[in-house]
Amino acid sequence: MFEKFREVKVMRDSIHGYIHLELRLIRELIDTYEFQRLRRIHQLGGTYQVYHTAEHSRFSHSLGVYEVVRRMVSEVKDIDDELSEFDKVSVMCAALLHDIGHGPFSHAFELISNTFHEDYTVRIILEDTNIHRILEKADKRLPNAVASIINHTHPNKLLTQLVSGQLDADRMDYLLRDSYCTGTSYGNFDLERVLRTLRVVHGKLVVKESGIHTIEDYIMSRYHMYWQVYYHPTSRVYEAIISGLFNRLRYLYNQDPSSIDEYKMFIPFIKGGDVSVKDYLDLDEASAFYGITLMRKSDDPILSDLARRILERDLFAVGTYVDEMTAKNVRLMVEKAGYDPEYYYYQDETRQVPYQPYVSEQHDPINVIREDGTCAELSTVSNIVAAIVQGEVKDEKKVFFPKGI
């Protein structure tokens, strides 16, 4: 039996009204150093360079995902009936901790450092951390159960579906929260209606036929948010410059390791090899920007200039990538202007599939339960979703280079 507060604690939230804390365990996890660090990680990486109010953090998003899952396991009767108390606590903890392994600059940092937030999320849960000790104290089975939900190895697939699937609490929160915080309306959908139409059939999450239109809105909101917000070219340019800065830092380290001693917070990620959980957790956006501020005074002109561009938002121009000849000509222009194309020229390609109707290693399709009790995959009963699935996948190619050349 997990200890509950005598009176439910609440935290105000702009999306859900309140975040409800019933279990002492959840409050203890929130109060750890590892979780509080998420206050210092932007939810949307460089998107706040485009939408100036997108200053929300992984902290607020993680609380939101927890709240959606808490409602799922307590308000959706089929889910409530399907799960044991231990399963409910496990999946609520997994929802709360699913992003605990994120580094600064969101997903851009993963490509730069060759680290993956999912791997570090699991390591933080399983290795010697405050979070691990709190989970283990509550129930020795809990760390492994929570980690297995997050890495998709838990035997009960319903638990994974609630946190990370095609109809999951993660997406439900970030679409609403990111839309609200960017000042856009692209991500809005009817969360209350989605929760009311969720059912469980043969251990899997499905949606009632009467909820199809709401799920269509949910899928379309995801599609529009990706192209209007998440894949915005200015955000991609910002992340490209950050990537260039880290590539230059790595080049300088390979020439002379002592040349970057001043930026010691980055050294574990630059030198290669395994990065310890401690070193990983010590890097947040506050420490990263301190290092970048120091780089602005570097004797290396490229490192100094890229740091200045990040701090002053002096970003690159964006051009459309038509073919290889276009890209080659732009690269030559960059060189003729006196810039090293290794750091001042980028090719960028983005594509996004809003819904996949087939089973993948991590995600099942969204299934609809009809009035006669039979189930069908969503695109077979929704003309809108079928059109999305059968339509041409949008593929956008850009080139980034300094302005004025």
Buried (B, 14 or more C-beta within 10 A) or exposed (E): EBEEEEEEBEBEBEBBEEBBBBBBBBEBBBEBEBBEBBEBBBBBBBBBBBBEEBEBBBBBBBBBBBBBBBBBBBEBEBBEEBBEEBBBBBBBBBBBBBBBBBBBBBBBBBBBBEBBBBEBBBBBBBBEBBBBEBBBEBBEEBBBBBBBBBBBEBEBBBBBBBBBBBBBBBBBBBBBBBBBBBEBEBBBBBBEBBBBBBBBEEEBBBBBBEBBEBBBBBBBBBBBBBBBBBBBBBBBBBBBBBBBBBBBBBBBBEEEEEBBEEBEBBBBBBEEEEBEBEEBBEBBBEBBBEBBEEBBEBEBEBBBBBBBBBEEEEBBBBBEBEEEEBBEEBBEBBEEEEBEBEBBBBBBEBEBEBBBBEEEEEBBBBBBBEEEEEBBBBBEBBEBBBEBBEEEEBEBBBBBBBEEB
